[in-house]
Amino acid sequence: MIEFNGYLTGTSQKFFCKQIVKLQQKIILFTLIPIFIILMIVFYLMFDVIALYPEVIISEIILSALALLLPNIQTKKEKEKITPQKVYIDGDMIVSKSNAAVDTRFMKDVKEVRDYDEFYYFVFKAYSYRFVCQKDLLTQGTIEEFENLFTGKIKKM
């Protein structure tokens, strides 16, 4: 059994938070843009607003762009709640636990393990941002055992 136990700090915590922001931006992108397009069509068909008030459309585009660029600012308490507290490998399962959720994946679903010197980040066939393993939080097993489990899948970043 390999186990990383404790809250992420420093570079690994910043990386984890960036992954959350990227996910939020994708969610906003895929929900906000279709809504924006539908609103433009409705305004055009019902009020012909686009021809009469082009500045309205420009301001909506600017607001949409800002919504994508500005990350959702989270409090320290919220970050602590979603940050992985424990990531472990038991048999053919990889488990990430935080105060808010537990995410479980199969070892066979690992596409690659990215080595960022201070931490590892798992890339799976299906997206998950929860699998960040800070090397100095290793409490069971060794780095060599961990790397042997993922021979050929570790990519130095």
N, C-alpha and C positions, 0 to 999 in steps of 0.2 A: 504494500500500500504506500502510495505517495501522498503527502498532505502538505498544503500550504495553509497556514493558520494565522490570522491576524488581519487588521485593516491595511489597505494599501496606503503608501505614503510617497511623497516626492514625485519623481518622474512617472512611476506607474499609476499613481492617483490622477495626475494630470492627463495621462493617456486615456485612462478609463473615462474621465469626464468629457474628453473630446469625443470619444465614441458615442456617448449619450447625446451630445450636441448634434453630431452628424445624424444620428437616428431621428432626433426631433426635427431637424431640417428636412429630412426625407419625408417624414410624415406630413409636415406642413406643405411641402412641395406637392405631394400627391393629393392633398385635400383642398388646399387653397386655390391652386391654379384651375382645376375643373369648376369650382364654385365661381371663380372670377369670370371664366369664359361663359358660364351659364348666365351670370348677371349681365354681362355685356350683351348677350343675345336678347335677353328679356328687355333691357333698356332700349336696345335698338328697335325691337319689334313694337314695343308698347309706346315709347315716348320719343323715339328718334333723338335720344340724348347725345349720342356720339357726335352727330352733326352739329347740334346746337351748343353743346358744352364739352369740347374736347379736353379742357383742363380737368374735368371730373375724372375722365379716364386716365389721364397722366398721373393725377394724385393717387388713384387706386393702384396703378402700376408701381409707383414709388413705395406706397405702404406695403404692398405685397413683397417687394424686394427687401425692404427693411425687416419684415417678419421672417424672411428666410435667413437673413444675415445675422440677426440678433439672437444669440442663444438664450434658451430659457434659463434665467439665473436661478440657481438653487441655493437654499440655505445650507449651512453646515450640517444641520440635523437631517435634511432630506438626502444629502450626499451620503452620510453615514448609513442611512437606512437602506440605500440601494447598492452601496459599494460591497463587493464580495468580501466576506469575512473569512470564508473557508472554501478552498478548492481542493478536492481530493480525487484520486484515481483508485478505484476499487474494482478489481477484475476487469471487465470490459466496459465499465461505466466511468464517466467523468462527471463530477457533481460540483456545482458552484452554489454556495449558500450565502445569502445576505440576510439582514434583519427583515426584509420585505418579501423575499422570494427564494425559491430553490429551482435551479435549472439543471436538468440531467441530460447528458448526451452519450451516445455510444462512441467507443474508441474508433470504430470503423468509419465514423462520419467525419473524422478529423482530416481536413484537406492539407493543412500545414500548421506548424507551430513556429511562430515568429519569435526569434530571440533578439530582444532589445537590450542586451547586456545586463540590465538590472531586473528584467522581468521577461516572462513569456506571455504571448498572446495566441490563443487558439483560434484558428479559422476553420469553420465547419461548412458543410454543404449547405445547411440552412443558417441564416445569419443569427449570431448571438454575440453580444458585446460583454457578457458577464464572465468570461473565462480569461482573466488576467491573473497571472501567478508571479508575485514578487519573489525573487530568488532568496532573499534573506528571511522570508517567512516560512521557509521549508522546515517542517517540524518532524516529519517522518519520511524515511527514505533519503536518497542522496541525489545530487544533480546528475551524476553518472547514470544511476538507475532510471531517472526521468528521461534523460536523453536516449538511453537504450530502448525505451518503450516507443520512441518516435523516430527511430533511425530512418533516414531518407526523407523525413517530413519537416525537419528543422531547417529553417531559413534564417541566416544571420542578417539582421537589419542594420 
